[in-house]
Amino acid sequence: MRTILVTGGAGFIGANLVHYLMEKYPLDRVVVLDALTYAGAVENLPPDMVRSHDSRGSLWYGDVCNAALVDTLVGEADVVIHLAAETHVTRSIHDSLQFFQTDVLGTQTIANAVARFGRNIKRFIHVSTSEVYGNAVANMMDENHPLNPMSPYASAKCGADRLIYSYWATYKIPVVIVRPFNNFGPMQHLEKLVPRFITSAMLDEPLTVHGGGVAARDFVYVEDTCRAIDLVLQAPGELVHGEVFNVATGEHRTINEIAHDIISEMHYSPARIEFIGDRPGQVVRHTGDWSKINRVLGWKPSFTWHEGLKRTIDWYRENTERWSRQLWLRRIPITSAMGKKEYH
């Protein structure tokens, strides 16, 4: 039996990963550390984990910056998967303090604990983000693409990404960095693009699009990201320690295209698309090169965009009570790139 510590396990990718691990590895124990901020919810986790601390898993309510708690949990773990982070670009523009506290200092707290107390740690997986790259300077963005973060969120994650690498270089902790491109799927918070569009259509509201809607992203279905993390978890150390792996599809689509795909799938009116000011520091395009993780670990995306989108729409249709509690958190006041104060 392994003990797998997942920080941020009640959030979107984290909760999907917890379900994936507990289903695939019934003999392992999964421990979640989560501060249960607005983006995390106990409802995202398996019910048995929430009811009690049992042999299969447990939930610890706490801040990743709490060194005493982190040291204890890391000292009992065999694997650490670090997902705890503030993740919303627009919210980071509105107020960036919490992003640097959680994303940078929280990562430093975890890395320190692994270096000092993680004697049994066989693998430390840090989940970074493609946002660290900034605007694409090549047709396909590989792991050697320049790091030019364009928002406070991206810069906080970039700092954490490089901090983790420095701990591998200095202390040789068994760390692997994973950089997923834009994820989507069940249980994602309504502040994110795909669930915001889906729920807007369900509520007969406009689908608000930043700028001209030409910004493009590479979208990965969350289950494919869970599989990628699992392959990193299983791989021999000599193949992955100190390495960075993109998780992407190699295809990008514009915000306009995403809006129209969702409208088509949900039989909604295209006239309900509404354009608002562009976001400051907007990234023009992300297109991920996933050849390294394919070559080293054999990973490739299993879900097409449309397959993942249908599954995601079905989840939101079937879980109205869950996501309706987040409606008041969808909009954030910011000053747009043109200097106009708007709700994004």
LUMGU-226827 format. One record per atom (N, C-alpha, C, O): x, y, z. Coordinates in steps of 0.1 Angstrom, whole numbers, padded with zeros to 4 digits, always signed. Example, Ala and Ser with C-alpha at 12.3 -4.5 7.8 and 13.67 -1.06 7.14 Angstrom:
+0132-0057+0078+0123-0045+0078+0132-0033+0078+0142-0033+0085+0128-0022+0071+0137-0011+0071+0129+0000+0079+0134+0011+0080
REM end
This chain:
+0008-0012+0000+0000+0000+0000+0009+0012+0000+0018+0014+0008+0006+0021-0010+0012+0035-0010+0003+0045-0004-0009+0043-0004+0009+0055+0002+0001+0067+0006+0004+0078-0004+0016+0082-0005-0006+0083-0011-0005+0093-0021-0011+0106-0015-0023+0107-0013-0003+0116-0013-0007+0129-0008-0010+0138-0020-0002+0141-0029-0023+0143-0021-0027+0152-0032-0031+0165-0026-0041+0167-0019-0022+0176-0028-0026+0189-0024-0036+0195-0034-0034+0193-0046-0045+0203-0029-0055+0208-0037-0065+0198-0043-0070+0200-0054-0066+0187-0036-0074+0176-0041-0089+0178-0042-0096+0169-0048-0094+0189-0036-0108+0191-0037-0112+0201-0049-0123+0205-0050-0102+0205-0056-0104+0214-0067-0107+0206-0080-0110+0194-0079-0107+0213-0091-0111+0206-0104-0102+0195-0108-0107+0183-0108-0090+0197-0112-0081+0186-0116-0078+0177-0105-0078+0165-0106-0076+0183-0093-0073+0175-0081-0084+0164-0078-0081+0153-0076-0097+0169-0078-0108+0159-0075-0109+0149-0085-0111+0137-0082-0108+0153-0098-0109+0143-0109-0097+0133-0107-0099+0121-0110-0085+0137-0103-0074+0128-0101-0076+0119-0089-0073+0107-0090-0082+0124-0078-0085+0116-0067-0094+0105-0070-0092+0093-0067-0105+0108-0077-0114+0097-0082-0107+0087-0091-0109+0075-0089-0099+0092-0100-0091+0083-0109-0082+0074-0101-0082+0062-0103-0074+0079-0091-0065+0071-0084-0072+0061-0075-0067+0049-0074-0082+0065-0068-0089+0056-0059-0096+0044-0067-0098+0033-0062-0100+0047-0079-0106+0036-0087-0096+0027-0093-0098+0015-0093-0084+0033-0097-0074+0024-0104-0065+0017-0094-0061+0006-0096-0063+0023-0082-0054+0017-0072-0061+0014-0059-0059+0022-0049-0069+0004-0058-0078+0001-0047-0070-0002-0034-0075-0002-0023-0057-0006-0036-0049-0009-0024-0041+0003-0018-0036+0002-0007-0041+0014-0026-0034+0026-0021-0043+0035-0013-0056+0034-0014-0037+0043-0005-0044+0053+0003-0042+0067-0003-0030+0070-0005-0052+0075-0004-0051+0088-0010-0055+0098+0001-0066+0098+0007-0046+0107+0004-0048+0118+0014-0048+0131+0007-0040+0134-0001-0059+0139+0010-0061+0152+0003-0058+0163+0014-0064+0162+0025-0050+0173+0010-0049+0185+0017-0055+0196+0009-0051+0199-0002-0065+0203+0015-0071+0214+0008-0077+0224+0017-0082+0221+0028-0075+0237+0013-0080+0248+0021-0094+0251+0019-0100+0259+0026-0100+0244+0010-0115+0245+0007-0119+0260+0005-0128+0265+0011-0111+0266-0004-0115+0280-0008-0127+0279-0017-0132+0269-0019-0130+0291-0023-0142+0291-0032-0141+0281-0043-0152+0276-0048-0129+0277-0048-0128+0268-0059-0127+0253-0056-0127+0245-0064-0127+0250-0043-0127+0236-0039-0140+0233-0031-0146+0241-0025-0144+0220-0032-0156+0216-0025-0155+0202-0021-0150+0193-0028-0160+0199-0009-0160+0185-0004-0169+0176-0012-0166+0164-0013-0179+0182-0019-0188+0174-0027-0180+0168-0039-0185+0159-0045-0169+0174-0043-0161+0169-0054-0154+0156-0051-0150+0148-0060-0153+0152-0038-0145+0141-0034-0154+0129-0032-0166+0130-0030-0148+0117-0032-0156+0105-0028-0162+0106-0014-0155+0110-0005-0175+0102-0013-0181+0104+0000-0174+0097+0012-0174+0103+0023-0169+0086+0010-0162+0079+0021-0150+0086+0026-0147+0086+0038-0143+0094+0017-0132+0102+0022-0136+0113+0031-0129+0117+0040-0148+0119+0028-0153+0130+0035-0158+0126+0049-0157+0133+0059-0165+0114+0049-0172+0110+0062-0162+0107+0073-0165+0110+0085-0151+0101+0070-0141+0097+0080-0128+0094+0074-0126+0093+0062-0118+0094+0083-0104+0090+0079-0103+0075+0079-0102+0069+0090-0104+0069+0067-0104+0054+0067-0092+0049+0060-0083+0057+0056-0091+0037+0057-0079+0030+0051-0077+0034+0037-0066+0034+0032-0088+0039+0030-0087+0042+0016-0083+0057+0014-0077+0060+0004-0087+0065+0023-0083+0080+0021-0089+0089+0032-0097+0085+0040-0084+0101+0031-0088+0111+0041-0086+0125+0036-0078+0127+0027-0094+0134+0041-0094+0148+0038-0089+0156+0050-0094+0155+0061-0078+0164+0047-0073+0173+0057-0076+0187+0053-0072+0191+0042-0083+0194+0062-0086+0208+0059-0075+0217+0064-0072+0217+0076-0068+0223+0055-0056+0231+0059-0050+0238+0047-0052+0235+0035-0042+0248+0050-0035+0257+0041-0021+0250+0037-0014+0245+0046-0018+0250+0024-0005+0244+0020+0007+0252+0025+0018+0247+0025+0004+0264+0030+0015+0272+0036+0017+0269+0051+0027+0274+0057+0009+0260+0057+0010+0256+0071+0021+0245+0071+0019+0233+0069+0033+0249+0075+0045+0241+0074+0044+0229+0084+0048+0218+0080+0038+0231+0096+0037+0220+0105+0028+0209+0100+0031+0197+0101+0017+0213+0094+0007+0203+0089+0013+0196+0076+0013+0184+0075+0019+0204+0068+0025+0198+0055+0037+0189+0059+0038+0178+0053+0045+0193+0068+0056+0184+0072+0051+0170+0077+0056+0160+0074+0040+0170+0085+0034+0158+0090+0029+0149+0079+0032+0137+0079+0021+0155+0070+0015+0147+0059+0026+0142+0049+0025+0131+0045+0036+0150+0046+0046+0146+0037+0054+0135+0043+0058+0125+0037+0056+0136+0057+0064+0125+0063+0057+0112+0064+0064+0102+0066+0044+0112+0061+0037+0099+0061+0034+0094+0047+0028+0083+0045+0038+0102+0037+0035+0098+0023+0046+0091+0015+0058+0092+0019+0042+0084+0005+0052+0078-0004+0053+0086-0018+0063+0086-0025+0042+0093-0021+0041+0101-0033+0034+0114-0029+0024+0114-0022+0039+0125-0035+0032+0138-0034+0029+0143-0048+0037+0143-0057+0016+0147-0050+0011+0153-0062+0006+0167-0058-0004+0168-0051+0013+0177-0063+0011+0191-0058+0002+0198-0068+0007+0203-0078-0011+0200-0065-0020+0208-0073-0025+0221-0067-0031+0229-0073-0023+0222-0054-0028+0233-0046-0024+0247-0052-0012+0249-0053-0033+0255-0057-0029+0267-0063-0042+0276-0066-0053+0270-0067-0040+0289-0066-0050+0298-0071-0048+0298-0086-0036+0299-0091-0059+0297-0095-0057+0293-0109-0064+0303-0119-0062+0300-0131-0071+0312-0114-0079+0320-0124-0072+0333-0128-0069+0341-0120-0070+0334-0141-0062+0345-0147-0069+0358-0143-0063+0368-0138-0082+0359-0146-0089+0372-0144-0089+0376-0129-0087+0387-0126-0091+0366-0121-0091+0369-0106-0077+0374-0102-0076+0382-0092-0067+0369-0108-0053+0373-0104-0051+0388-0108-0043+0395-0102-0058+0392-0119-0057+0406-0123-0064+0415-0113-0059+0426-0110-0075+0410-0108-0083+0418-0098-0076+0419-0085-0076+0429-0078-0069+0408-0080-0063+0408-0067-0052+0396-0067-0056+0384-0067-0040+0400-0068-0029+0389-0070-0023+0384-0057-0015+0374-0058-0025+0390-0046-0018+0387-0033-0019+0372-0030-0009+0365-0028-0031+0366-0030-0033+0353-0026-0027+0343-0036-0023+0332-0032-0025+0347-0049-0019+0339-0059-0004+0336-0055+0001+0325-0056+0003+0347-0051+0017+0345-0048+0019+0338-0035+0029+0331-0033+0010+0340-0025+0011+0333-0013+0009+0318-0014+0017+0310-0010-0002+0314-0022-0005+0300-0023+0005+0294-0033+0011+0283-0031+0006+0300-0045+0013+0293-0056+0028+0293-0054+0034+0283-0058+0033+0303-0049+0048+0303-0047+0052+0299-0033+0060+0289-0031+0047+0305-0022+0051+0302-0009+0045+0288-0005+0052+0281+0002+0033+0285-0010+0028+0271-0007+0037+0260-0014+0039+0250-0008+0041+0263-0026+0050+0254-0033+0063+0252-0025+0069+0241-0024+0069+0264-0020+0081+0263-0013+0079+0255+0000+0088+0247+0004+0068+0256+0007+0065+0248+0019+0065+0233+0016+0071+0226+0023+0058+0229+0005+0058+0215+0001+0072+0210-0003+0076+0200+0002+0079+0218-0011+0093+0214-0015+0102+0212-0003+0110+0203-0002+0101+0222+0007+0109+0221+0019+0106+0208+0026+0115+0201+0031+0093+0205+0027+0089+0193+0035+0094+0180+0028+0099+0171+0035+0094+0180+0015+0099+0168+0008+0114+0167+0010+0119+0156+0011+0121+0178+0009+0136+0178+0011+0140+0174+0025+0150+0168+0026+0132+0178+0035+0136+0176+0049+0130+0164+0055+0137+0157+0063+0117+0160+0052+0110+0150+0059+0106+0138+0050+0101+0128+0055+0107+0140+0037+0102+0130+0027+0111+0119+0024+0114+0116+0013+0116+0112+0035+0125+0101+0033+0120+0090+0025+0127+0083+0018+0107+0088+0025+0100+0077+0018+0094+0082+0005+0088+0073-0002+0096+0094+0001+0090+0099-0011+0097+0094-0023+0109+0096-0025+0089+0086-0031+0095+0080-0043+0092+0089-0055+0100+0089-0065+0082+0098-0055+0079+0107-0066+0072+0119-0061+0062+0118-0053+0076+0131-0066+0070+0143-0062+0066+0150-0076+0075+0154-0083+0053+0150-0079+0048+0156-0091+0043+0170-0089+0033+0171-0081+0049+0179-0095+0044+0193-0094+0036+0196-0107+0041+0195-0118+0023+0200-0105+0014+0203-0116+0015+0218-0119+0010+0226-0112+0022+0222-0130+0024+0235-0134+0013+0239-0144+0002+0234-0142+0016+0247-0154+0006+0251-0163+0012+0256-0176+0024+0261-0175+0005+0256-0187+0011+0261-0200+0011+0276-0199+0018+0283-0207+0004+0283-0190+0004+0297-0189+0018+0303-0186+0020+0315-0189+0027+0295-0181+0041+0300-0179+0047+0304-0192+0057+0311-0191+0043+0298-0203+0049+0301-0216+0046+0315-0221+0054+0321-0229+0034+0320-0218+0030+0333-0224+0026+0331-0239+0021+0320-0242+0027+0341-0247+0023+0340-0261+0032+0330-0268+0045+0330-0266+0027+0322-0277+0034+0313-0285+0044+0320-0295+0040+0329-0301+0056+0316-0295+0066+0321-0304+0070+0311-0314+0079+0313-0322+0063+0299-0314+0065+0289-0324+0052+0282-0327+0042+0284-0319+0051+0275-0338+0038+0269-0342+0034+0259-0331+0022+0259-0327+0043+0251-0326+0041+0242-0315+0050+0245-0303+0062+0247-0305+0044+0246-0291+0051+0250-0279+0056+0238-0272+0048+0231-0265+0069+0235-0273+0075+0224-0265+0080+0228-0252+0079+0240-0248+0086+0219-0244+0090+0222-0231+0102+0232-0230+0105+0237-0219+0108+0235-0241+0119+0244-0241+0115+0258-0246+0123+0267-0248+0102+0260-0248+0096+0273-0252+0100+0283-0241+0099+0280-0229+0103+0295-0245+0106+0306-0235+0095+0307-0225+0083+0306-0228+0098+0311-0213+0088+0313-0202+0086+0328-0201+0095+0335-0196+0075+0333-0206+0071+0347-0206+0057+0349-0201+0048+0353-0208+0055+0347-0188+0041+0348-0182+0035+0361-0184+0042+0372-0183+0022+0361-0187+0015+0374-0192+0005+0379-0181-0001+0389-0184+0004+0372-0170-0006+0376-0160+0000+0373-0146+0010+0366-0145-0005+0380-0135+0000+0376-0122-0001+0362-0119+0008+0356-0113-0013+0355-0123-0014+0341-0121-0003+0333-0128+0004+0325-0122+0000+0336-0140+0010+0329-0148+0024+0331-0142+0032+0322-0142+0026+0343-0137+0040+0346-0131+0041+0339-0118+0052+0334-0115+0031+0338-0110+0031+0330-0098+0034+0315-0100+0042+0309-0094+0027+0310-0110+0030+0296-0114+0043+0294-0120+0050+0283-0118+0048+0304-0127+0062+0303-0133+0072+0303-0122+0082+0295-0122+0070+0311-0112+0079+0311-0100+0079+0298-0093+0090+0293-0089+0067+0292-0091+0067+0279-0085+0073+0268-0093+0080+0259-0088+0071+0269-0106+0077+0259-0116+0092+0259-0115+0098+0248-0114+0098+0271-0115+0113+0272-0115+0118+0269-0101+0129+0264-0099+0110+0272-0091+0114+0269-0077+0115+0254-0075+0125+0249-0069+0105+0247-0080+0106+0232-0079+0118+0227-0087+0125+0218-0082+0121+0232-0098+0132+0227-0106+0145+0230-0098+0154+0221-0098+0146+0241-0091+0158+0244-0083+0160+0234-0072+0171+0231-0068+0149+0229-0066+0150+0220-0055+0155+0206-0061+0162+0199-0054+0151+0203-0073+0157+0191-0079+0172+0193-0081+0180+0184-0078+0176+0204-0087+0190+0207-0090+0198+0208-0077+0210+0203-0077+0193+0213-0067+0200+0215-0054+0200+0203-0045+0210+0199-0040+0188+0198-0043+0186+0187-0033+0184+0173-0039+0183+0163-0032+0182+0173-0052+0179+0160-0059+0167+0153-0054+0166+0141-0053+0157+0161-0050+0144+0154-0046+0138+0149-0059+0140+0154-0070+0130+0138-0058+0125+0131-0070+0113+0138-0077+0102+0132-0077+0116+0150-0082+0105+0158-0087+0103+0157-0102+0113+0155-0109+0091+0158-0107+0087+0159-0121+0077+0170-0122+0068+0172-0114+0079+0178-0133+0070+0189-0135+0061+0186-0147+0066+0182-0158+0048+0188-0145+0039+0185-0156+0032+0199-0159+0028+0206-0150+0032+0202-0172+0025+0214-0176+0013+0212-0185+0014+0210-0197+0002+0210-0179-0011+0208-0187-0015+0221-0194-0013+0232-0189-0020+0220-0206-0026+0231-0213-0040+0232-0208-0044+0225-0198-0049+0240-0213-0062+0243-0208-0070+0231-0206-0073+0224-0215-0073+0228-0193-0082+0216-0190-0096+0220-0190-0100+0231-0187-0105+0210-0193-0119+0212-0191-0125+0198-0188-0119+0188-0190-0137+0198-0182-0144+0186-0178-0153+0188-0166-0156+0199-0163-0158+0177-0160-0167+0177-0149-0161+0184-0137-0148+0183-0135-0169+0191-0129-0166+0197-0116-0157+0210-0118-0152+0214-0107-0156+0215-0130-0148+0227-0131-0156+0239-0126-0168+0240-0128-0149+0249-0120-0156+0261-0114-0161+0269-0125-0156+0270-0136-0172+0276-0123-0179+0284-0133-0172+0296-0137-0175+0302-0147-0161+0300-0130-0153+0311-0135-0145+0308-0148-0141+0317-0155-0143+0295-0151-0136+0291-0162-0144+0291-0175-0157+0291-0174-0138+0292-0186-0145+0295-0199-0155+0285-0203-0167+0288-0205-0152+0272-0203-0161+0262-0209-0173+0261-0199-0184+0261-0205-0172+0259-0186-0184+0258-0178-0192+0271-0177-0204+0271-0176-0185+0282-0179-0192+0295-0179-0201+0296-0191-0213+0300-0190-0196+0292-0203-0204+0292-0215-0216+0282-0214-0227+0285-0218-0213+0270-0209-0223+0260-0208-0234+0264-0199-0246+0263-0203-0231+0269-0187-0241+0273-0178-0248+0286-0182-0260+0287-0179-0242+0295-0190-0249+0306-0195-0259+0302-0205-0270+0308-0205-0256+0292-0213-0266+0287-0223-0278+0281-0215-0289+0282-0219-0275+0273-0204-0285+0267-0197-0294+0277-0190-0306+0274-0188-0289+0289-0186-0296+0299-0179-0302+0309-0189-0308+0319-0184-0301+0307-0202-0306+0317-0212-0299+0330-0210-0306+0341-0210-0286+0331-0208-0279+0343-0206-0269+0345-0218-0267+0335-0226-0264+0357-0220-0254+0359-0231-0241+0351-0228-0237+0349-0216-0234+0347-0238-0221+0341-0237-0211+0352-0239-0209+0357-0251-0205+0357-0229-0196+0369-0230-0182+0365-0234-0176+0356-0228-0177+0371-0245-0164+0368-0251-0155+0380-0250-0159+0391-0254-0143+0378-0245-0133+0388-0244-0128+0393-0258-0126+0385-0267-0127+0406-0260-0122+0412-0272-0129+0407-0284-0142+0407-0284-0122+0403-0295-0128+0398-0307-0130+0383-0306-0135+0377-0316-0126+0376-0295-0128+0362-0294-0117+0354-0303-0119+0342-0305-0106+0361-0306-0096+0354-0315-0085+0347-0307-0077+0340-0313-0084+0350-0294-0074+0343-0286-0077+0328-0287-0088+0324-0286-0066+0320-0288-0068+0306-0291-0060+0298-0280-0050+0302-0276-0066+0286-0276-0060+0278-0266-0061+0263-0270-0070+0259-0279-0052+0255-0265-0052+0241-0266-0059+0235-0254-0055+0235-0243-0071+0228-0257-0079+0223-0246-0078+0208-0245-0079+0201-0254-0075+0204-0232-0073+0190-0229-0084+0185-0219-0087+0192-0209-0090+0174-0223-0101+0168-0213-0094+0163-0201-0083+0157-0202-0099+0166-0189-0093+0164-0176-0089+0149-0174-0079+0147-0168-0096+0140-0179-0093+0126-0177-0080+0122-0184-0072+0114-0179-0077+0129-0195-0064+0127-0202-0053+0132-0193-0042+0126-0193-0055+0143-0187-0045+0149-0177-0042+0139-0166-0031+0137-0162-0053+0133-0161-0051+0123-0150-0043+0111-0154-0035+0106-0147-0045+0107-0167-0038+0096-0172-0023+0099-0173-0014+0091-0171-0020+0112-0178-0006+0116-0179+0001+0117-0165+0012+0112-0164-0006+0122-0155+0000+0122-0142+0002+0108-0137+0012+0105-0131-0007+0099-0140-0005+0085-0136+0007+0078-0143+0015+0071-0136+0009+0081-0155+0021+0076-0162+0034+0081-0156+0044+0074-0155+0034+0094-0153+0045+0100-0146+0048+0093-0133+0059+0091-0129+0037+0090-0126+0038+0084-0113+0044+0070-0114+0052+0066-0105+0041+0063-0124+0045+0049-0126+0059+0048-0132+0066+0037-0131+0064+0058-0138+0076+0057-0147+0089+0055-0138+0089+0060-0127+0099+0048-0143+0112+0047-0137+0118+0061-0135+0117+0070-0143+0124+0063-0123+0130+0076-0120+0139+0082-0130+0140+0094-0132+0148+0073-0136+0158+0078-0145+0152+0084-0158+0158+0091-0165+0139+0081-0160+0132+0087-0172+0126+0100-0169+0124+0108-0178+0122+0103-0157+0114+0115-0154+0119+0124-0144+0115+0136-0144+0128+0120-0135+0132+0130-0124+0139+0142-0130+0148+0140-0138+0135+0154-0126+0141+0166-0131+0135+0170-0145+0140+0180-0150+0126+0163-0150+0121+0166-0163+0108+0174-0163+0101+0174-0153+0105+0180-0174+0092+0187-0176+0084+0180-0188+0090+0177-0198+0071+0179-0186+0063+0172-0196+0051+0181-0199+0043+0184-0190+0049+0185-0212+0036+0191-0216+0025+0180-0216+0028+0169-0220+0013+0185-0213+0001+0176-0216-0008+0185-0224-0014+0194-0220-0010+0181-0237-0017+0189-0247-0023+0180-0258-0021+0168-0257-0030+0186-0267-0035+0179-0278-0029+0183-0291-0030+0176-0301-0021+0194-0292-0015+0199-0304-0025+0206-0313-0022+0209-0324-0037+0209-0308-0047+0216-0316-0052+0228-0308-0054+0227-0296-0054+0239-0314-0059+0251-0307-0072+0255-0314-0075+0252-0326-0080+0262-0306-0093+0267-0311-0095+0280-0304-0092+0282-0293-0101+0289-0312-0104+0303-0307-0116+0303-0297-0124+0293-0297-0117+0314-0289-0128+0315-0280-0141+0316-0288-0151+0310-0284-0141+0322-0299-0153+0322-0308-0157+0308-0312-0169+0305-0312-0147+0300-0316-0150+0286-0320-0156+0278-0309-0165+0270-0311-0150+0280-0297-0155+0273-0285-0170+0277-0282-0178+0269-0280-0173+0290-0283-0186+0295-0281-0196+0289-0291-0207+0284-0287-0192+0289-0303-0201+0283-0314-0203+0268-0312-0213+0263-0315-0192+0261-0308-0193+0247-0306-0203+0244-0295-0211+0235-0296-0202+0251-0284-0211+0249-0273-0226+0253-0277-0235+0246-0273-0227+0264-0284-0240+0268-0289-0247+0257-0298-0258+0254-0297-0238+0251-0307-0243+0241-0316-0247+0229-0308-0258+0223-0311-0239+0224-0299-0242+0212-0291-0254+0214-0282-0261+0204-0280-0256+0226-0277-0267+0228-0268-0280+0234-0275-0290+0238-0268-0279+0236-0288-0290+0241-0296-0294+0255-0291-0306+0258-0288-0284+0264-0289-0286+0277-0284-0285+0287-0295-0280+0284-0306-0289+0299-0293-0289+0309-0304-0275+0316-0305-0270+0321-0295-0269+0316-0317-0256+0324-0319-0258+0339-0316-0248+0345-0313-0270+0344-0317-0272+0358-0314-0269+0361-0299-0269+0373-0296-0268+0351-0291-0266+0353-0276-0251+0355-0273-0248+0356-0261-0242+0355-0283-0228+0358-0280-0227+0373-0279-0232+0381-0287-0220+0377-0268-0219+0392-0265-0204+0395-0263-0197+0388-0255-0199+0405-0270-0184+0408-0269-0182+0419-0259-0189+0429-0259-0172+0417-0250-0168+0427-0240-0153+0430-0242-0147+0424-0251-0148+0439-0234-0134+0443-0236-0124+0432-0234-0127+0422-0227-0113+0433-0240-0103+0422-0239-0096+0423-0225-0096+0434-0219-0092+0412-0220-0085+0411-0208-0071+0416-0209-0064+0413-0218-0066+0424-0199-0052+0428-0199-0043+0416-0199-0045+0406-0192-0032+0417-0206-0022+0406-0206-0027+0394-0213-0023+0382-0210-0037+0395-0222-0043+0384-0229-0032+0376-0237-0024+0382-0244-0032+0363-0236-0024+0354-0244-0030+0352-0258-0042+0348-0258-0023+0354-0269-0029+0353-0282-0032+0338-0286-0042+0335-0291-0022+0329-0283-0023+0315-0287-0015+0306-0279-0003+0310-0275-0020+0295-0276-0013+0283-0270-0015+0271-0278-0027+0267-0280-0005+0264-0283-0007+0252-0290+0004+0242-0285+0016+0245-0288+0001+0232-0278+0011+0224-0271+0017+0213-0279+0010+0206-0287+0030+0211-0278+0037+0200-0284+0038+0189-0273+0045+0191-0263+0031+0178-0276+0031+0167-0266+0040+0155-0270+0038+0144-0265+0049+0157-0279+0057+0146-0284+0067+0140-0273+0070+0129-0274+0071+0149-0264+0080+0143-0254+0074+0133-0245+0079+0122-0242+0062+0136-0239+0055+0127-0231+0051+0115-0238+0050+0104-0233+0048+0116-0251+0045+0104-0259+0057+0096-0262+0056+0083-0261+0068+0102-0264+0081+0094-0267+0086+0087-0254+0090+0076-0255+0085+0094-0243+0091+0089-0231+0082+0080-0223+0086+0069-0218+0069+0083-0223+0059+0076-0215+0048+0069-0223+0040+0062-0217+0047+0072-0236+0037+0066-0244+0023+0072-0243+0013+0067-0247+0022+0084-0236+0009+0091-0235+0005+0098-0248+0013+0103-0255-0008+0097-0250-0014+0105-0261-0028+0108-0257-0034+0101-0249-0034+0119-0262-0048+0122-0258-0058+0112-0263-0057+0107-0274-0067+0108-0254-0077+0098-0258-0090+0104-0262-0098+0098-0270-0093+0116-0257-0106+0123-0260-0104+0134-0270-0095+0143-0269-0112+0134-0280-0113+0146-0289-0120+0157-0282-0126+0155-0272-0118+0169-0287-0125+0181-0282-0140+0179-0281-0146+0181-0270-0146+0174-0291-0161+0172-0292-0165+0161-0282-0176+0162-0276-0158+0150-0281-0161+0140-0271-0161+0145-0257-0170+0143-0249-0150+0152-0254-0149+0158-0240-0160+0168-0238-0165+0169-0227-0163+0176-0248-0173+0187-0246-0187+0180-0243-0194+0185-0234-0190+0170-0250-0203+0163-0248-0204+0158-0234-0214+0159-0227-0193+0151-0229-0193+0146-0215-0194+0158-0205-0201+0156-0195-0187+0169-0208-0188+0180-0199-0202+0186-0198-0207+0189-0187-0208+0188-0210-0222+0194-0210-0231+0184-0202-0240+0189-0195-0230+0171-0204-0238+0162-0197-0237+0163-0182-0247+0163-0175-0224+0165-0177-0222+0166-0163-0229+0179-0158-0236+0178-0147-0228+0190-0164-0235+0202-0159-0250+0201-0160-0257+0207-0152-0255+0194-0170-0269+0192-0171-0275+0183-0159-0286+0185-0154-0266+0174-0155-0271+0165-0145-0267+0169-0131-0271+0163-0121-0260+0180-0129-0256+0185-0116-0259+0199-0113-0250+0207-0108-0271+0204-0117-0274+0218-0116-0273+0222-0101-0268+0234-0099-0277+0214-0092-0277+0218-0078-0262+0221-0073-0260+0230-0065-0253+0213-0078-0239+0215-0074-0233+0228-0079-0228+0236-0071-0235+0231-0092-0228+0243-0098-0236+0256-0095-0230+0267-0096-0249+0255-0092-0257+0267-0090-0252+0275-0078-0255+0287-0077-0246+0268-0069-0240+0275-0057-0229+0285-0060-0225+0294-0052-0223+0283-0072-0212+0292-0076-0216+0304-0085-0207+0311-0089-0228+0305-0088-0233+0316-0097-0228+0330-0094-0224+0337-0102-0228+0333-0081-0224+0346-0076-0209+0349-0078-0205+0360-0077-0201+0338-0081-0187+0340-0082-0182+0341-0097-0170+0341-0099-0191+0341-0106-0187+0341-0120-0181+0353-0125-0172+0353-0134-0185+0365-0120-0180+0378-0125-0171+0385-0116-0172+0385-0104-0160+0391-0122-0150+0398-0114-0148+0412-0120-0147+0413-0132-0148+0423-0112-0145+0436-0117-0131+0438-0121-0122+0437-0112-0128+0442-0133-0114+0445-0137-0115+0457-0147-0126+0461-0152-0103+0463-0149-0102+0473-0160-0097+0467-0172-0086+0461-0172-0104+0467-0183-0101+0460-0195-0088+0466-0201-0083+0476-0197-0083+0459-0212-0072+0464-0219-0073+0478-0225-0063+0485-0227-0086+0482-0227-0089+0495-0233-0091+0506-0222-0094+0517-0225-0089+0501-0209-0091+0511-0198-0105+0512-0193-0108+0521-0185-0114+0504-0197-0128+0505-0193-0131+0495-0181-0126+0484-0182-0138+0500-0171-0141+0491-0160-0153+0482-0164-0163+0487-0167-0151+0469-0163-0161+0459-0167-0161+0448-0157-0152+0446-0149-0172+0440-0158-0172+0427-0151-0169+0416-0160-0176+0414-0170-0159+0409-0157-0154+0397-0166-0157+0384-0159-0154+0374-0164
REM end
